Amino acid sequence: MNDKLDLMIQERLSNLPTGLIKHIQTVETISVELATIHGLDIDKARLCAQAHDLFRSEKPTTLINMAQKLGIQINAVERELPILLHGPVAAVTLWKEGMKDPEIYQGIYYHSTACPGLMPVGKTVFLADKLDPRKIKRYPYLPSLLTLSKKSLDEGLMEFLTKQLAYHIEHDELVHPAFLAARNELLLNK
């Protein structure tokens, strides 16, 4: 990573709300732990975790405007739930600033939704983002998800996607197409 990119990330991080900074630090710790367990590149996992929520605190209209300016295709679900654009906006922004690692790019881009073909670092950060203990009320199954994720990233990912899909259906909520496609791919590859 170049110095300019590192400076940009650190500057952006320092301007985020305190709660979000704590979340990012927790995700970084969990990502490094999972990467170590699964023999992945720790530096990639760390950078991906540090950058995953760089634009999480932006307003919905700002995210839509930024995504459009960056040339990101916005689907109907993202138009309805613009918060889902914070990962794509961060990934494309960092790519344009010189971060050219496809695994880090994909991990940042899809950390909220997952996607088919999600690479191991992306799976690590996706799961670490959900495994933040502060999210226990939203995801009461976190302890078992952590155990499963330490055993297998694919099993952890499948467990989360399945439980969340049931939740979205029960609450009549939209489901991102990449989320569904990721789950379908895992089922097909069992």
Secondary structure, DSSP 8 states (H G I E B T S, - for coil): --HHHHHHHHHHHHTS-HHHHHHHHHHHHHHHHHHHHTT--HHHHHHHHHHTTTTTTS-HHHHHHHHHHTT----HHHHH-GGGGHHHHHHHHHHHTT---HHHHHHHHTTTT--TT--HHHHHHHHHHH--GGGTTT-TTHHHHHHHHHH-HHHHHHHHHHHHHHHHHHTT----HHHHHHHHHHHHT-
